[in-house]
Each structure stands twice: as C-alpha cells, then as structure tokens.
C-alpha cells in the first residue's frame, strides 16, 4: 500500500508546485521579460534601419556639389537674416533707380501663428515666412526693373501687395509688401 501512496503523493506535490510556483513565474515575470526583450529587439531593428537610412542620406548629401549646396542655401536659407536681406533689397532698388524711404519687418509673430494654425494638429511646418513692407519712390521704369530683379532673385519670395501713388512729375511713390521664406 505504501508503494501506491508515495507516487500519488509525489504527483500531488508536483501538481501543487506547478500551480503555486511554476505557472505564476512562467506567466508572470518570465512573460513580461519576454515581452520586453521582443520590444527591445524591435527597437534595435528600427534603430539599425534608421542608421542605414541616415548613411544613405549622408552619402546622397555628399554627392551634391558645394556650389549646388550654396545655391540651395541661397534659395531657401536656414534663417531669415533680416539685415542681409534689407541690404540686398536696398542694393537692388538702388541699381534699379528706386529710392527706398522705409523698410519694416511686419508681423513676424502673427505670421508664425498663422503658419502653425494652417497645419493639422497645430504642427509646425518646415518652412516659415515673414512679411517685409517698404516704401520707395522713383519712375515707373525703375519699378519694372526692380520687380524683374526680384523675379530673377535666387531667393524664394512673393510680392503680396503693391500700392502706387501717382504724380505729375513722373516720380511715383510705391508701397510694397513682400513675403520671404526660410527653413525652420
């Protein structure tokens, strides 16, 4: 009879140890650890893909000539550079025969808010803009030359508004608003 009780007792002890110790460990902390390892493996794979893509983009960037990169930086600069821009516009106006009387960077904060509101979810876009208002005077042919110079400019800009006040002397007064763009 002892020979039958001992195996039954051992079986009951094994079942009890399974439900009390092994099963909670296997489904609890070991399962959590396996899930963390799987998440870490996924993050590692994503990081490796990111590093590969980064090296591809760096190789593509290095394939662009320095002259082309300089032209791109002029086309869409990384900052607004108000002083340099005002000096460039003043020089263009002087070459065209216009006399600039005033310049004002108008509503940079308002324009930034407008840019943010235009994207879904309030996200900030990669390109920012600012309005530059200025007043000038000169003959109409000088205005045409100035606008042609703006059109051929290497920098992205929009002429939003032009107001012309007439004169009997042939020298007109102009009020212009230009929108300038740059990368954030």
C-alpha positions in Angstrom: 0.0 0.0 0.0 2.9 2.3 0.7 4.1 1.7 -2.8 0.8 3.4 -4.1 0.7 6.3 -1.7 4.2 7.6 -2.4 3.7 8.0 -6.2 0.3 9.7 -5.6 1.8 12.0 -3.0 4.7 12.8 -5.4 2.2 13.5 -8.2 0.1 15.8 -6.0 3.2 17.6 -4.8 4.3 18.1 -8.4 0.8 19.5 -9.4 0.8 21.7 -6.4 4.3 23.1 -7.2 3.2 23.7 -10.8 0.2 25.8 -9.7 1.8 27.5 -6.8 5.3 28.3 -8.2 6.0 27.4 -11.8 2.8 28.6 -13.5 2.8 32.1 -11.8 6.5 32.5 -12.6 6.1 31.4 -16.3 3.0 33.5 -17.0 4.1 36.5 -14.8 7.7 37.8 -14.7 9.1 35.5 -17.4 6.3 36.5 -19.8 6.9 40.2 -19.0 10.6 39.7 -19.6 10.0 38.0 -23.0 7.7 40.9 -24.0 10.4 43.4 -23.0 13.0 41.5 -25.0 10.7 41.4 -28.0 10.1 45.2 -27.7 13.9 45.8 -27.4 14.6 43.7 -30.4 12.0 45.7 -32.4 13.6 48.9 -31.3 17.1 47.6 -32.2 15.9 46.6 -35.6 14.3 50.1 -36.1 17.5 51.8 -35.0 19.5 49.7 -37.5 17.1 50.7 -40.3 17.4 54.3 -39.2 21.2 54.2 -39.2 21.2 52.6 -42.7 18.8 55.3 -44.0 20.9 58.0 -42.3 24.1 56.8 -44.0 22.3 56.6 -47.4 21.1 60.2 -47.0 24.5 61.4 -45.9 26.0 59.7 -49.0 23.4 61.4 -51.2 24.1 64.8 -49.5 27.9 64.3 -50.0 27.1 63.6 -53.7 25.8 67.2 -54.1 28.4 69.7 -55.1 29.3 72.5 -52.9 28.1 75.1 -55.4 24.7 73.4 -55.6 24.5 73.4 -51.8 25.4 77.1 -51.7 22.7 77.8 -54.3 20.2 75.8 -52.2 21.1 77.7 -49.1 20.5 81.0 -51.0 17.2 79.7 -52.4 15.8 78.6 -49.1 18.1 79.8 -46.2 18.1 78.4 -42.7 17.3 81.8 -41.1 15.6 85.0 -42.2 18.7 87.2 -41.9 16.8 90.5 -41.8 19.9 92.7 -42.1 21.4 90.9 -45.1 18.0 90.8 -46.8 17.3 94.5 -46.3 20.8 95.4 -47.6 20.2 93.2 -50.7 16.8 94.7 -51.4 18.2 98.2 -50.9 21.1 97.5 -53.3 18.6 96.0 -55.9 16.5 99.1 -55.5 19.5 101.4 -55.9 20.6 99.5 -59.1 17.0 99.8 -60.4 16.8 103.5 -59.8 14.3 103.4 -56.9 14.9 105.3 -53.7 13.9 103.3 -50.6 12.4 105.5 -47.9 11.5 103.0 -45.2 11.5 99.2 -44.5 9.7 97.3 -41.8 9.5 93.6 -40.9 5.8 93.3 -40.5 4.1 90.8 -38.2 6.7 88.0 -37.8 4.9 86.7 -34.7 1.5 86.9 -36.4 2.8 85.1 -39.5 4.3 82.3 -37.3 1.0 81.8 -35.6 -0.8 81.7 -39.0 1.8 79.1 -40.2 1.2 76.9 -37.2 -2.6 77.1 -37.4 -2.6 76.1 -41.1 -1.2 72.6 -40.4 -3.4 69.9 -39.0 -3.0 69.2 -35.3 -1.1 72.5 -34.7 2.1 71.1 -36.1 4.8 73.4 -37.2 5.8 73.2 -40.8 9.4 73.1 -42.0 9.1 76.4 -43.8 8.5 79.8 -42.1 7.7 83.1 -43.6 7.7 86.8 -42.7 6.3 89.9 -44.4 8.6 92.8 -45.3 6.9 96.1 -46.1 8.8 99.0 -47.6 8.2 102.3 -49.3 10.1 103.6 -52.3 9.9 106.3 -54.9 11.1 106.6 -58.5 10.0 106.4 -62.1 7.7 103.5 -63.3 10.5 102.0 -65.4 12.6 101.7 -62.2 9.8 99.8 -60.5 9.7 97.4 -63.5 13.4 96.9 -63.3 13.1 96.3 -59.5 10.3 93.7 -59.9 12.3 91.9 -62.7 15.3 91.8 -60.3 13.0 90.3 -57.6 11.7 87.8 -60.1 15.2 86.7 -61.0 16.3 86.5 -57.4 17.7 83.3 -56.2 15.7 83.5 -53.0 12.0 82.4 -52.7 9.7 85.4 -52.1 6.3 86.6 -53.0 5.2 90.1 -53.8 1.9 90.3 -51.9 0.9 93.9 -52.4 1.9 97.0 -54.4 0.4 100.4 -54.0 1.3 103.1 -56.5 0.6 106.8 -55.8 0.6 108.9 -58.9 2.5 112.1 -59.6 2.6 114.8 -62.3 6.4 114.8 -62.2 6.8 111.1 -63.3 8.3 110.1 -59.9 5.8 107.8 -58.2 5.6 106.7 -54.6 5.3 102.9 -54.1 4.3 100.9 -51.0 5.2 97.1 -51.3 4.8 94.0 -49.1 7.0 91.0 -49.8 6.7 87.6 -48.1 10.0 85.9 -47.5 10.5 82.2 -46.7 13.2 80.2 -44.9 13.7 76.8 -43.3 13.0 76.4 -39.6 
